[in-house]
Amino acid sequence: MEELCEISFLQEIEYWGIDELRINPCCRERYYRRKEQKESTDVRRDFKADDGNENFVGATCPALRQHLWDLLEKPESSRAARTYGSLSIFFVVLSVINMVLISLDLGEDCGMSWLGVGAPLVLDGVEYICVMWFTTELALRFVCVRDKCRFIRSIPNVIDLLAILPFYVTLIVESLHGGSPELENMGRVVQVLRLLRSLRMLKLGRHLTGLKSLGMTIAQCYEEVGLLLLFLGVGISIFATTVFALEHDLPTTTFTSVPAAWWWATTSMTTVGYGDIRPDTTVGKVLAFLCILSGILILALPIAIINDRFSACYFTLKMKEAALRHSEMLKRLARGSVGEVGVGGAATGMNLRDAYARSILELLRLQGRERASTRSSGGDELWW
């Protein structure tokens, strides 16, 4: 087993109809660890399939579409792309701030009565501008890509659509039912849809490595997260029914029903502890202590695994960004050296060598940090 590829070994035993549970204990741990590594690599490969690489060979206007795609999806490709990325982040933050201000009464809540009746019009105008920006972004991406179906199924694009959908639904509802009694019935639906505007913060995932890493981590750790929710559900059910049986007969009890006890058990196991519902008897307080202790232990179990996955995903994306950044820098230096041959050729060659050396050093530094992080968490260099 030591000299065999675990994946080839798995294919071999599947061919002969041998169950993998029959592997000797001395080799089983290494086998399952390698199998888990391959599954995680497959997930990261699926994410890399949607990392902004598009092939426009044979498409209509390939040069224009490639340039526009680099502008939209590759902030490090040019100065214009970096400017666009900064503007995109600015509009996301502006739309969130505007959403908060719209929900306030600026005259009473903020003491800004001097703004007068023009404040709502200004906020609505900012909302229109932000939505037009987001709509233009989504439309340009849709026009550029060749595989429209894959574009529609992509999670970031679905988030972009849901972020602007409430605005257009509100316009349609108000135009069709404006001034009619039916508008009151549709108002609740519109209010629910407006909650989707908070998804605009997720648009920052296109520009922030941390949010991308979080998405990859959730995709890789869905089993651990599912087990965590299962353990919490079992603990909540046990402690809720027990404390309800102990406390519900008291005259001043706050445990009026089992669902109320579920709320208490949830806040206790997650160590939030609002204090709106609490036991009064000594036995109930002891049970509350056990509930809190169990919640701490249950929550601590998968944290190390999730942290390892997040660190690995984060450093993988950082290395990819560093490689792309230095690749673009080398291309710019190489293009600049063409016009400088015979004038400053030696200096340009030195610049190319220095840039290449810096790129290699940064990649090695990031990889060394990732390996050190993996060793410190007991991962035995699982990722590299």
C-alpha positions as CSV (number, residue, x, y, z in Angstrom):
1,M,0.0,0.0,0.0
2,E,2.9,2.3,0.7
3,E,4.1,2.3,-2.9
4,L,0.7,2.2,-4.6
5,C,-1.5,5.1,-5.8
6,E,-4.6,5.0,-3.5
7,I,-7.0,5.9,-6.3
8,S,-5.6,3.1,-8.6
9,F,-5.9,0.8,-5.7
10,L,-9.5,1.7,-5.2
11,Q,-10.2,1.1,-8.9
12,E,-8.5,-2.3,-8.6
13,I,-10.5,-3.5,-5.6
14,E,-13.7,-2.2,-7.2
15,Y,-13.0,-4.3,-10.3
16,W,-12.6,-7.4,-8.2
17,G,-15.6,-6.6,-6.1
18,I,-13.7,-6.2,-2.8
19,D,-15.2,-3.8,-0.2
20,E,-12.9,-1.0,0.9
21,L,-13.8,-1.7,4.5
22,R,-11.6,-4.9,4.2
23,I,-8.4,-2.8,4.0
24,N,-6.1,-3.5,6.9
25,P,-6.2,-0.9,9.7
26,C,-2.5,0.0,9.1
27,C,-3.4,1.3,5.6
28,R,-6.9,2.4,6.1
29,E,-6.1,5.8,7.6
30,R,-3.7,6.7,4.8
31,Y,-6.2,5.5,2.2
32,Y,-9.1,7.5,3.5
33,R,-7.0,10.6,4.0
34,R,-5.8,10.4,0.4
35,K,-9.4,9.8,-0.8
36,E,-10.6,12.9,1.1
37,Q,-7.8,14.9,-0.5
38,K,-8.9,13.8,-4.0
39,E,-12.5,14.8,-3.3
40,S,-11.3,18.3,-2.0
41,T,-9.2,18.7,-5.1
42,D,-12.1,17.8,-7.3
43,V,-14.2,20.5,-5.6
44,R,-11.4,23.1,-6.1
45,R,-11.1,22.1,-9.7
46,D,-14.9,22.7,-10.2
47,F,-14.4,26.2,-8.7
48,K,-11.5,26.8,-11.0
49,A,-13.7,26.0,-14.0
50,D,-15.6,29.2,-13.2
51,D,-12.6,31.4,-12.3
52,G,-13.1,33.8,-15.2
53,N,-11.3,32.0,-18.0
54,E,-13.2,32.1,-21.3
55,N,-12.1,31.0,-24.7
56,F,-13.4,33.3,-27.4
57,V,-11.6,31.6,-30.4
58,G,-14.1,31.3,-33.2
59,A,-16.7,33.6,-31.5
60,T,-18.0,36.9,-32.9
61,C,-15.7,39.8,-32.3
62,P,-13.2,37.7,-30.2
63,A,-10.8,40.5,-29.5
64,L,-13.4,42.8,-28.2
65,R,-15.1,40.2,-26.1
66,Q,-11.8,39.0,-24.7
67,H,-10.8,42.6,-23.8
68,L,-14.2,43.2,-22.2
69,W,-14.1,40.0,-20.3
70,D,-10.7,40.7,-18.9
71,L,-12.0,44.1,-17.8
72,L,-14.9,42.6,-16.0
73,E,-13.3,39.5,-14.5
74,K,-9.6,40.0,-14.2
75,P,-8.8,43.1,-12.0
76,E,-5.1,42.5,-12.3
77,S,-5.0,42.5,-16.1
78,S,-4.8,46.2,-16.6
79,R,-5.2,49.6,-14.9
80,A,-8.7,50.0,-16.4
81,A,-9.7,46.7,-14.9
82,R,-8.4,47.7,-11.5
83,T,-10.4,50.9,-11.8
84,Y,-13.5,49.0,-12.7
85,G,-13.0,46.7,-9.8
86,S,-12.7,49.6,-7.4
87,L,-15.9,51.2,-8.9
88,S,-17.8,47.9,-8.5
89,I,-16.9,47.7,-4.8
90,F,-17.8,51.3,-4.4
91,F,-21.3,50.8,-5.9
92,V,-21.9,47.7,-3.8
93,V,-21.0,49.6,-0.5
94,L,-23.0,52.6,-1.7
95,S,-26.1,50.6,-2.4
96,V,-26.0,48.9,1.0
97,I,-25.6,52.3,2.8
98,N,-28.4,53.7,0.7
99,M,-30.6,50.7,1.6
100,V,-30.0,51.5,5.3
101,L,-30.8,55.2,4.9
102,I,-34.0,54.5,3.0
103,S,-35.3,52.5,6.0
104,L,-34.7,55.4,8.3
105,D,-36.7,58.5,8.9
106,L,-33.9,61.0,8.5
107,G,-35.8,63.8,10.2
108,E,-36.8,62.0,13.4
109,D,-34.3,59.1,13.7
110,C,-31.2,61.1,12.7
111,G,-32.1,64.7,13.4
112,M,-31.6,65.7,9.8
113,S,-34.8,67.5,9.2
114,W,-32.9,70.2,7.3
115,L,-32.8,67.8,4.3
116,G,-36.5,68.4,3.8
117,V,-38.7,66.5,1.4
118,G,-35.8,66.1,-1.1
119,A,-34.0,63.4,0.8
120,P,-36.2,60.5,-0.4
121,L,-35.8,61.7,-3.9
122,V,-32.0,61.7,-3.6
123,L,-32.0,58.2,-2.0
124,D,-34.2,56.9,-4.8
125,G,-31.9,58.4,-7.4
126,V,-28.9,56.7,-5.8
127,E,-30.8,53.4,-5.9
128,Y,-31.6,53.9,-9.6
129,I,-28.0,54.6,-10.4
130,C,-26.7,51.5,-8.4
131,V,-29.2,49.2,-10.0
132,M,-28.4,50.4,-13.4
133,W,-24.7,49.7,-12.7
134,F,-25.4,46.2,-11.5
135,T,-27.7,45.5,-14.5
136,T,-25.1,46.7,-16.9
137,E,-22.5,44.5,-15.3
138,L,-24.7,41.4,-15.5
139,A,-25.8,42.2,-19.1
140,L,-22.2,42.7,-20.3
141,R,-21.1,39.4,-18.7
142,F,-24.1,37.6,-20.3
143,V,-23.2,39.0,-23.7
144,C,-19.5,38.1,-23.4
145,V,-19.8,34.4,-22.4
146,R,-20.3,31.7,-25.0
147,D,-22.0,29.1,-22.8
148,K,-25.1,30.9,-21.7
149,C,-26.5,27.9,-19.8
150,R,-23.4,27.6,-17.6
151,F,-23.6,31.3,-17.0
152,I,-27.2,31.1,-15.8
153,R,-26.4,28.2,-13.5
154,S,-23.4,29.9,-11.9
155,I,-24.0,30.8,-8.3
156,P,-22.4,34.3,-8.4
157,N,-24.6,35.2,-11.4
158,V,-27.7,34.0,-9.6
159,I,-26.7,36.2,-6.7
160,D,-26.3,39.2,-9.0
161,L,-29.8,38.5,-10.5
162,L,-31.4,38.2,-7.1
163,A,-29.8,41.4,-6.0
164,I,-31.4,43.5,-8.7
165,L,-34.7,41.5,-9.1
166,P,-36.6,43.3,-6.2
167,F,-36.1,46.7,-7.9
168,Y,-37.7,45.6,-11.1
169,V,-40.5,43.6,-9.5
170,T,-41.3,46.7,-7.4
171,L,-41.5,48.8,-10.5
172,I,-43.8,46.3,-12.3
173,V,-46.1,46.0,-9.3
174,E,-46.4,49.7,-8.9
175,S,-47.0,50.3,-12.6
176,L,-49.7,47.6,-12.8
177,H,-51.5,48.2,-9.5
178,G,-50.7,51.8,-8.7
179,G,-53.5,53.5,-6.8
180,S,-55.6,50.3,-6.5
181,P,-56.5,48.3,-3.4
182,E,-54.6,45.3,-4.7
183,L,-51.4,47.2,-4.1
184,E,-51.9,46.8,-0.3
185,N,-52.0,43.0,-0.8
186,M,-48.9,43.1,-3.0
187,G,-47.0,45.3,-0.6
188,R,-46.0,42.4,1.7
189,V,-44.7,40.5,-1.2
190,V,-42.7,43.5,-2.3
191,Q,-41.3,44.0,1.2
192,V,-40.1,40.4,1.3
193,L,-38.5,40.8,-2.1
194,R,-36.7,43.9,-0.9
195,L,-35.0,41.8,1.7
196,L,-33.0,40.2,-1.2
197,R,-31.2,43.5,-1.7
198,S,-29.0,42.5,1.2
199,L,-27.5,39.9,-1.1
200,R,-25.6,42.7,-2.8
201,M,-23.0,42.4,-0.1
202,L,-22.2,38.9,-1.6
203,K,-21.2,40.6,-4.8
204,L,-18.0,41.5,-3.0
205,G,-17.1,37.9,-3.4
206,R,-16.0,38.6,-7.0
207,H,-13.3,41.0,-5.6
208,L,-12.4,39.6,-2.1
209,T,-10.4,36.4,-1.7
210,G,-11.8,35.8,1.8
211,L,-15.4,35.4,0.5
212,K,-14.3,33.2,-2.4
213,S,-12.4,31.0,0.2
214,L,-15.6,30.9,2.3
215,G,-17.6,29.6,-0.6
216,M,-15.1,26.9,-1.4
217,T,-14.9,25.9,2.2
218,I,-18.6,25.5,2.5
219,A,-18.7,23.4,-0.7
220,Q,-15.9,21.1,0.7
221,C,-17.2,20.9,4.3
222,Y,-20.9,20.3,3.7
223,E,-20.7,16.9,5.4
224,E,-19.0,18.4,8.5
225,V,-21.6,21.2,8.6
226,G,-24.4,18.7,8.2
227,L,-23.1,16.6,11.1
228,L,-22.8,19.7,13.2
229,L,-26.4,20.6,12.5
230,L,-27.4,17.0,13.3
231,F,-25.6,17.0,16.6
232,L,-27.1,20.4,17.5
233,G,-30.5,19.2,16.6
234,V,-30.3,16.1,18.7
235,G,-28.9,18.1,21.7
236,I,-31.6,20.8,21.4
237,S,-34.4,18.2,21.3
238,I,-33.1,16.3,24.3
239,F,-32.4,19.4,26.5
240,A,-35.6,21.2,25.4
241,T,-38.0,18.3,26.3
242,T,-36.2,17.7,29.6
243,V,-36.2,21.3,30.8
244,F,-39.9,21.6,29.7
245,A,-40.8,18.6,31.8
246,L,-39.0,20.1,34.8
247,E,-40.1,23.7,34.5
248,H,-43.5,24.0,32.9
249,D,-45.6,23.3,36.1
250,L,-44.1,26.3,37.9
251,P,-46.4,29.3,38.2
252,T,-43.9,31.9,36.9
253,T,-42.3,29.6,34.3
254,T,-41.3,31.0,30.9
255,F,-41.3,27.5,29.4
256,T,-44.8,27.6,28.2
257,S,-44.4,25.1,25.3
258,V,-41.8,22.8,23.8
259,P,-41.0,25.2,20.9
260,A,-40.2,27.8,23.6
261,A,-37.9,25.3,25.2
262,W,-36.3,24.7,21.8
263,W,-35.5,28.4,21.6
264,W,-33.9,28.3,25.0
265,A,-31.9,25.2,24.1
266,T,-30.7,26.8,20.9
267,T,-29.5,30.0,22.5
268,S,-27.9,28.0,25.3
269,M,-26.0,25.4,23.1
270,T,-24.7,28.2,20.8
271,T,-23.6,30.1,23.9
272,V,-25.7,33.2,23.0
273,G,-27.9,33.2,26.1
274,Y,-30.4,36.0,25.6
275,G,-31.9,35.5,29.0
276,D,-35.5,35.9,27.9
277,I,-36.2,32.3,28.9
278,R,-34.3,30.8,31.8
279,P,-34.9,28.0,34.3
280,D,-35.7,28.8,37.9
281,T,-35.2,25.4,39.7
282,T,-31.9,24.1,40.8
283,V,-32.2,21.0,38.6
284,G,-33.1,23.2,35.7
285,K,-30.0,25.4,36.2
286,V,-27.8,22.3,36.4
287,L,-29.4,21.1,33.2
288,A,-28.7,24.5,31.6
289,F,-25.0,24.2,32.6
290,L,-24.9,20.8,30.9
291,C,-26.6,22.2,27.9
292,I,-24.1,25.0,27.5
293,L,-21.1,22.6,28.1
294,S,-22.5,20.2,25.5
295,G,-22.9,23.0,23.0
296,I,-19.3,24.2,23.4
297,L,-18.0,20.6,22.8
298,I,-20.2,20.0,19.8
299,L,-19.3,23.3,18.2
300,A,-15.6,22.8,18.8
301,L,-15.5,19.4,17.1
302,P,-15.6,20.4,13.4
303,I,-13.8,23.8,13.8
304,A,-10.3,22.4,13.3
305,I,-11.4,20.6,10.0
306,I,-13.2,23.7,8.7
307,N,-10.2,25.9,9.6
308,D,-7.8,23.6,7.7
309,R,-10.0,23.7,4.6
310,F,-10.5,27.5,4.8
311,S,-6.7,28.0,5.1
312,A,-6.0,25.7,2.2
313,C,-8.5,27.4,0.0
314,Y,-7.4,30.9,1.0
315,F,-3.7,30.2,0.2
316,T,-4.6,28.5,-3.0
317,L,-6.5,31.5,-4.2
318,K,-3.7,33.9,-3.0
319,M,-1.1,31.9,-4.9
320,K,-3.3,32.0,-8.0
321,E,-3.7,35.8,-7.7
322,A,0.0,36.2,-7.2
323,A,0.8,34.1,-10.3
324,L,-1.7,36.1,-12.4
325,R,-0.4,39.4,-11.1
326,H,3.2,38.6,-11.9
327,S,2.3,37.0,-15.2
328,E,0.6,40.3,-16.3
329,M,3.6,42.3,-15.1
330,L,6.0,40.1,-17.1
331,K,3.9,40.5,-20.2
332,R,3.9,44.3,-19.8
333,L,7.7,44.3,-19.3
334,A,8.1,42.1,-22.3
335,R,6.0,44.3,-24.4
336,G,7.9,47.4,-23.2
337,S,11.2,45.7,-24.0
338,V,10.4,45.5,-27.7
339,G,10.6,49.2,-28.1
340,E,13.7,49.6,-25.9
341,V,16.1,47.2,-27.7
342,G,19.3,49.0,-28.4
343,V,18.5,51.8,-26.0
344,G,18.0,50.2,-22.6
345,G,17.9,46.5,-23.5
346,A,20.2,45.5,-20.7
347,A,18.2,47.3,-18.1
348,T,15.0,45.9,-19.4
349,G,16.5,42.4,-19.3
350,M,17.4,43.0,-15.7
351,N,13.9,44.2,-14.9
352,L,12.5,41.0,-16.5
353,R,14.8,38.8,-14.4
354,D,14.0,40.7,-11.2
355,A,10.3,40.5,-11.8
356,Y,10.5,36.8,-12.5
357,A,12.6,36.3,-9.4
358,R,10.1,38.2,-7.3
359,S,7.2,36.2,-8.6
360,I,8.9,32.9,-7.7
361,L,9.8,34.2,-4.3
362,E,6.3,35.3,-3.5
363,L,4.8,32.0,-4.7
364,L,7.3,30.1,-2.5
365,R,6.5,32.3,0.4
366,L,2.8,31.7,0.1
367,Q,3.3,28.0,-0.3
368,G,5.6,27.9,2.7
369,R,3.0,29.8,4.8
370,E,0.3,27.3,3.7
371,R,2.5,24.3,4.6
372,A,3.3,25.8,8.0
373,S,-0.4,26.4,8.7
374,T,-1.2,22.8,7.7
375,R,1.5,21.3,9.9
376,S,0.5,23.4,12.9
377,S,-3.1,22.1,12.6
378,G,-2.0,18.5,12.3
379,G,-2.9,18.2,8.6
380,D,0.3,16.3,7.7
381,E,0.6,18.4,4.5
382,L,-2.7,17.2,3.3
383,W,-3.1,19.8,0.5
384,W,0.3,19.9,-1.2
